[in-house]
Amino acid sequence: MENDVYAKAYKEVLVILKHVPEEDVKKIPDKMIKMFKVKQDINYNYELDERVPFKKQKMLIETKAILANLYRDYWATPEEREQIIAKENYDIAKEEEKKREKYNPDDLFNH
């Protein structure tokens, strides 16, 4: 089931990349583009609505995550990449802190 979602997301990414300037698409490794093509759901129909701003396009959350990673890894300036990574690290640390509070190993046997 999870693979089905990613197969659809790969299809969405490939459709979206058709609307991205060629010089930006060329920054993505061929190996990655080939993987999207091989693993995509070829029976899934996805189209961008040219009348709708990109931010409001309907797409899977997995598609958004893939696009965010493509931006971070291949299109962002070094400064943007640094800021994105710092934000990701901050978010991970906050999530770990929440888990630690919820499942505090020190309190585990004190009930």
N, CA and C atoms as a LAMMPS dump frame, in Angstrom:
ITEM: TIMESTEP
0
ITEM: NUMBER OF ATOMS
333
ITEM: BOX BOUNDS ff ff ff
-5.0000000000000000e+02 5.0000000000000000e+02
-5.0000000000000000e+02 5.0000000000000000e+02
-5.0000000000000000e+02 5.0000000000000000e+02
ITEM: ATOMS id mol type element x y z
1 1 1 N 0.833 -1.197 0
2 1 2 C 0 0 0
3 1 3 C 0.871 1.252 0
4 2 1 N 1.88 1.276 0.894
5 2 2 C 2.773 2.435 0.971
6 2 3 C 3.502 2.648 -0.353
7 3 1 N 3.921 1.546 -0.993
8 3 2 C 4.595 1.659 -2.28
9 3 3 C 3.676 2.251 -3.337
10 4 1 N 2.367 1.954 -3.23
11 4 2 C 1.397 2.525 -4.163
12 4 3 C 1.392 4.042 -4.065
13 5 1 N 1.46 4.546 -2.845
14 5 2 C 1.461 5.998 -2.635
15 5 3 C 2.715 6.601 -3.257
16 6 1 N 3.856 5.973 -3.034
17 6 2 C 5.096 6.503 -3.612
18 6 3 C 5.104 6.376 -5.13
19 7 1 N 4.526 5.322 -5.669
20 7 2 C 4.443 5.173 -7.124
21 7 3 C 3.628 6.327 -7.717
22 8 1 N 2.558 6.701 -7.023
23 8 2 C 1.748 7.84 -7.468
24 8 3 C 2.528 9.146 -7.297
25 9 1 N 3.241 9.277 -6.208
26 9 2 C 4.037 10.487 -5.97
27 9 3 C 5.122 10.643 -7.045
28 10 1 N 5.773 9.542 -7.426
29 10 2 C 6.795 9.61 -8.477
30 10 3 C 6.173 10.081 -9.783
31 11 1 N 4.972 9.607 -10.079
32 11 2 C 4.267 10.05 -11.284
33 11 3 C 3.99 11.548 -11.192
34 12 1 N 3.517 12.011 -10.038
35 12 2 C 3.238 13.436 -9.859
36 12 3 C 4.513 14.266 -10.028
37 13 1 N 5.608 13.791 -9.455
38 13 2 C 6.882 14.508 -9.572
39 13 3 C 7.286 14.609 -11.043
40 14 1 N 7.17 13.524 -11.777
41 14 2 C 7.551 13.544 -13.197
42 14 3 C 6.684 14.517 -13.989
43 15 1 N 5.391 14.581 -13.691
44 15 2 C 4.505 15.531 -14.373
45 15 3 C 4.917 16.963 -14.02
46 16 1 N 5.176 17.207 -12.754
47 16 2 C 5.58 18.549 -12.305
48 16 3 C 6.901 18.957 -12.943
49 17 1 N 7.845 18.02 -13.028
50 17 2 C 9.158 18.341 -13.609
51 17 3 C 9.054 18.767 -15.072
52 18 1 N 7.974 18.38 -15.757
53 18 2 C 7.77 18.828 -17.145
54 18 3 C 7.524 20.33 -17.206
55 19 1 N 7.161 20.922 -16.058
56 19 2 C 6.872 22.362 -15.99
57 19 3 C 8.015 23.147 -15.343
58 20 1 N 9.096 22.452 -15.031
59 20 2 C 10.269 23.072 -14.403
60 20 3 C 11.285 23.369 -15.511
61 21 1 N 11.968 24.52 -15.428
62 21 2 C 12.975 24.823 -16.45
63 21 3 C 13.98 23.673 -16.616
64 22 1 N 14.3 23.4 -17.869
65 22 2 C 15.179 22.273 -18.201
66 22 3 C 16.519 22.34 -17.464
67 23 1 N 17.07 23.544 -17.309
68 23 2 C 18.369 23.667 -16.627
69 23 3 C 18.272 23.22 -15.166
70 24 1 N 17.102 23.377 -14.554
71 24 2 C 16.913 22.91 -13.179
72 24 3 C 16.721 21.394 -13.131
73 25 1 N 15.978 20.858 -14.085
74 25 2 C 15.773 19.403 -14.143
75 25 3 C 17.119 18.704 -14.347
76 26 1 N 17.992 19.303 -15.139
77 26 2 C 19.306 18.697 -15.409
78 26 3 C 20.196 18.631 -14.172
79 27 1 N 19.86 19.377 -13.133
80 27 2 C 20.633 19.352 -11.891
81 27 3 C 20.32 18.103 -11.064
82 28 1 N 19.214 17.46 -11.37
83 28 2 C 18.826 16.231 -10.67
84 28 3 C 19.576 15.07 -11.324
85 29 1 N 20.209 14.201 -10.537
86 29 2 C 20.942 13.076 -11.14
87 29 3 C 20.036 12.206 -12.021
88 30 1 N 20.571 11.806 -13.177
89 30 2 C 19.83 10.943 -14.102
90 30 3 C 19.329 9.69 -13.408
91 31 1 N 20.15 9.161 -12.515
92 31 2 C 19.801 7.944 -11.781
93 31 3 C 18.487 8.13 -11.009
94 32 1 N 18.303 9.314 -10.441
95 32 2 C 17.093 9.591 -9.667
96 32 3 C 15.876 9.708 -10.591
97 33 1 N 16.037 10.419 -11.691
98 33 2 C 14.941 10.573 -12.654
99 33 3 C 14.537 9.191 -13.183
100 34 1 N 15.526 8.362 -13.498
101 34 2 C 15.23 7.004 -13.984
102 34 3 C 14.473 6.201 -12.933
103 35 1 N 14.843 6.355 -11.664
104 35 2 C 14.158 5.649 -10.588
105 35 3 C 12.695 6.099 -10.517
106 36 1 N 12.445 7.415 -10.642
107 36 2 C 11.074 7.913 -10.649
108 36 3 C 10.296 7.266 -11.8
109 37 1 N 10.932 7.196 -12.974
110 37 2 C 10.267 6.64 -14.158
111 37 3 C 9.966 5.153 -13.993
112 38 1 N 10.917 4.416 -13.458
113 38 2 C 10.74 2.971 -13.286
114 38 3 C 9.688 2.657 -12.232
115 39 1 N 9.682 3.42 -11.154
116 39 2 C 8.805 3.111 -10.02
117 39 3 C 7.462 3.842 -10.046
118 40 1 N 7.245 4.702 -11.033
119 40 2 C 5.991 5.447 -11.099
120 40 3 C 4.809 4.523 -11.394
121 41 1 N 3.626 4.971 -10.998
122 41 2 C 2.388 4.281 -11.337
123 41 3 C 1.953 4.809 -12.701
124 42 1 N 2.223 4.037 -13.745
125 42 2 C 1.928 4.522 -15.102
126 42 3 C 0.429 4.603 -15.379
127 43 1 N -0.368 3.943 -14.555
128 43 2 C -1.824 3.973 -14.742
129 43 3 C -2.491 5.125 -13.985
130 44 1 N -1.707 5.809 -13.164
131 44 2 C -2.24 6.927 -12.383
132 44 3 C -2.237 8.174 -13.261
133 45 1 N -3.383 8.836 -13.313
134 45 2 C -3.504 10.037 -14.132
135 45 3 C -3.372 11.265 -13.237
136 46 1 N -2.358 12.077 -13.508
137 46 2 C -2.152 13.306 -12.745
138 46 3 C -1.824 14.424 -13.719
139 47 1 N -2.47 15.548 -13.529
140 47 2 C -2.208 16.722 -14.361
141 47 3 C -2.17 17.959 -13.485
142 48 1 N -1.319 18.892 -13.87
143 48 2 C -1.31 20.192 -13.198
144 48 3 C -2.403 21.045 -13.827
145 49 1 N -3.059 21.812 -13.004
146 49 2 C -4.072 22.745 -13.494
147 49 3 C -3.381 24.091 -13.688
148 50 1 N -3.198 24.459 -14.935
149 50 2 C -2.466 25.687 -15.28
150 50 3 C -3.119 26.943 -14.7
151 51 1 N -4.401 26.856 -14.344
152 51 2 C -5.111 28.027 -13.823
153 51 3 C -4.906 28.208 -12.325
154 52 1 N -4.316 27.212 -11.678
155 52 2 C -4.162 27.228 -10.222
156 52 3 C -2.698 27.487 -9.866
157 53 1 N -2.428 28.415 -8.922
158 53 2 C -1.042 28.65 -8.501
159 53 3 C -0.422 27.342 -7.985
160 54 1 N 0.878 27.213 -8.168
161 54 2 C 1.551 25.96 -7.813
162 54 3 C 1.284 25.555 -6.366
163 55 1 N 1.346 26.517 -5.449
164 55 2 C 1.139 26.2 -4.025
165 55 3 C -0.24 25.612 -3.744
166 56 1 N -1.184 25.865 -4.631
167 56 2 C -2.554 25.381 -4.411
168 56 3 C -2.882 24.146 -5.263
169 57 1 N -1.89 23.643 -5.991
170 57 2 C -2.114 22.433 -6.786
171 57 3 C -2.382 21.261 -5.86
172 58 1 N -3.25 20.367 -6.284
173 58 2 C -3.492 19.148 -5.517
174 58 3 C -2.367 18.174 -5.8
175 59 1 N -1.747 17.705 -4.722
176 59 2 C -0.694 16.694 -4.856
177 59 3 C -0.554 15.974 -3.529
178 60 1 N -0.01 14.787 -3.61
179 60 2 C 0.194 13.975 -2.419
180 60 3 C 1.232 14.613 -1.505
181 61 1 N 1.109 14.367 -0.218
182 61 2 C 2.093 14.877 0.739
183 61 3 C 3.477 14.294 0.427
184 62 1 N 3.51 13.058 -0.067
185 62 2 C 4.784 12.426 -0.443
186 62 3 C 5.422 13.167 -1.618
187 63 1 N 4.596 13.656 -2.535
188 63 2 C 5.102 14.448 -3.661
189 63 3 C 5.74 15.733 -3.146
190 64 1 N 5.058 16.382 -2.212
191 64 2 C 5.6 17.617 -1.629
192 64 3 C 6.936 17.353 -0.941
193 65 1 N 7.038 16.223 -0.252
194 65 2 C 8.286 15.88 0.436
195 65 3 C 9.41 15.633 -0.573
196 66 1 N 9.107 14.924 -1.649
197 66 2 C 10.119 14.67 -2.685
198 66 3 C 10.57 15.989 -3.303
199 67 1 N 9.618 16.852 -3.622
200 67 2 C 9.968 18.154 -4.213
201 67 3 C 10.792 18.998 -3.245
202 68 1 N 10.451 18.941 -1.966
203 68 2 C 11.222 19.69 -0.966
204 68 3 C 12.661 19.185 -0.932
205 69 1 N 12.829 17.866 -1.001
206 69 2 C 14.18 17.303 -1.005
207 69 3 C 14.932 17.666 -2.282
208 70 1 N 14.243 17.655 -3.416
209 70 2 C 14.892 18.064 -4.674
210 70 3 C 15.34 19.519 -4.579
211 71 1 N 14.482 20.364 -4.026
212 71 2 C 14.842 21.775 -3.873
213 71 3 C 16.07 21.909 -2.976
214 72 1 N 16.013 21.266 -1.804
215 72 2 C 17.122 21.362 -0.848
216 72 3 C 18.426 20.867 -1.47
217 73 1 N 18.376 19.726 -2.132
218 73 2 C 19.6 19.081 -2.599
219 73 3 C 20.144 19.611 -3.926
220 74 1 N 19.264 20.157 -4.79
221 74 2 C 19.733 20.502 -6.14
222 74 3 C 19.462 21.922 -6.59
223 75 1 N 18.491 22.607 -5.994
224 75 2 C 18.131 23.927 -6.503
225 75 3 C 18.401 25.068 -5.538
226 76 1 N 18.486 24.802 -4.27
227 76 2 C 18.679 25.863 -3.276
228 76 3 C 20.096 26.431 -3.368
229 77 1 N 20.215 27.706 -3.016
230 77 2 C 21.546 28.298 -2.896
231 77 3 C 22.197 27.687 -1.654
232 78 1 N 23.52 27.799 -1.526
233 78 2 C 24.16 27.265 -0.316
234 78 3 C 23.559 27.839 0.97
235 79 1 N 23.212 29.126 0.959
236 79 2 C 22.631 29.747 2.145
237 79 3 C 21.249 29.155 2.435
238 80 1 N 20.431 29.006 1.392
239 80 2 C 19.102 28.414 1.581
240 80 3 C 19.226 26.977 2.096
241 81 1 N 20.139 26.221 1.503
242 81 2 C 20.341 24.831 1.905
243 81 3 C 20.713 24.755 3.38
244 82 1 N 21.598 25.641 3.797
245 82 2 C 22.027 25.692 5.196
246 82 3 C 20.836 25.982 6.12
247 83 1 N 19.994 26.939 5.721
248 83 2 C 18.816 27.29 6.519
249 83 3 C 17.816 26.127 6.566
250 84 1 N 17.615 25.477 5.444
251 84 2 C 16.679 24.347 5.381
252 84 3 C 17.158 23.218 6.284
253 85 1 N 18.435 22.888 6.205
254 85 2 C 18.991 21.809 7.024
255 85 3 C 18.907 22.167 8.503
256 86 1 N 19.189 23.421 8.833
257 86 2 C 19.091 23.859 10.231
258 86 3 C 17.647 23.717 10.723
259 87 1 N 16.686 24.092 9.91
260 87 2 C 15.266 23.967 10.277
261 87 3 C 14.888 22.496 10.426
262 88 1 N 15.34 21.646 9.511
263 88 2 C 15.05 20.21 9.609
264 88 3 C 15.627 19.634 10.901
265 89 1 N 16.862 20.004 11.212
266 89 2 C 17.498 19.52 12.443
267 89 3 C 16.755 19.999 13.684
268 90 1 N 16.313 21.256 13.656
269 90 2 C 15.539 21.813 14.765
270 90 3 C 14.24 21.029 14.944
271 91 1 N 13.543 20.783 13.829
272 91 2 C 12.279 20.047 13.886
273 91 3 C 12.481 18.633 14.415
274 92 1 N 13.542 17.976 13.992
275 92 2 C 13.849 16.623 14.467
276 92 3 C 14.126 16.653 15.964
277 93 1 N 14.914 17.626 16.412
278 93 2 C 15.235 17.735 17.843
279 93 3 C 13.971 17.975 18.669
280 94 1 N 13.062 18.826 18.176
281 94 2 C 11.807 19.098 18.89
282 94 3 C 10.962 17.832 18.968
283 95 1 N 10.914 17.084 17.891
284 95 2 C 10.137 15.839 17.861
285 95 3 C 10.724 14.823 18.84
286 96 1 N 12.048 14.731 18.878
287 96 2 C 12.714 13.815 19.819
288 96 3 C 12.433 14.231 21.266
289 97 1 N 12.415 15.534 21.5
290 97 2 C 12.128 16.057 22.84
291 97 3 C 10.706 15.668 23.272
292 98 1 N 9.75 15.785 22.341
293 98 2 C 8.367 15.391 22.634
294 98 3 C 8.29 13.905 22.972
295 99 1 N 9.002 13.093 22.21
296 99 2 C 9.004 11.646 22.458
297 99 3 C 9.617 11.337 23.813
298 100 1 N 10.7 12.046 24.125
299 100 2 C 11.384 11.813 25.397
300 100 3 C 10.465 12.167 26.567
301 101 1 N 9.722 13.263 26.428
302 101 2 C 8.778 13.648 27.478
303 101 3 C 7.649 12.628 27.611
304 102 1 N 7.151 12.174 26.479
305 102 2 C 6.033 11.236 26.486
306 102 3 C 6.456 9.857 26.997
307 103 1 N 7.623 9.401 26.574
308 103 2 C 8.111 8.067 26.942
309 103 3 C 9.395 8.181 27.753
310 104 1 N 9.381 9.03 28.772
311 104 2 C 10.579 9.281 29.57
312 104 3 C 11.082 7.974 30.197
313 105 1 N 12.288 7.545 29.802
314 105 2 C 12.801 6.281 30.337
315 105 3 C 13.029 6.344 31.852
316 106 1 N 13.27 7.523 32.39
317 106 2 C 13.478 7.654 33.826
318 106 3 C 12.191 7.41 34.62
319 107 1 N 11.046 7.732 34.003
320 107 2 C 9.754 7.561 34.67
321 107 3 C 9.065 6.24 34.316
322 108 1 N 9.663 5.472 33.456
323 108 2 C 9.039 4.275 32.928
324 108 3 C 8.572 3.312 34.01
325 109 1 N 9.375 3.147 35.039
326 109 2 C 9.039 2.163 36.074
327 109 3 C 8.596 2.815 37.381
328 110 1 N 8.247 4.093 37.347
329 110 2 C 7.844 4.8 38.566
330 110 3 C 6.338 4.866 38.74
331 111 1 N 5.586 4.104 37.997
332 111 2 C 4.126 4.157 38.123
333 111 3 C 3.598 3.145 39.055
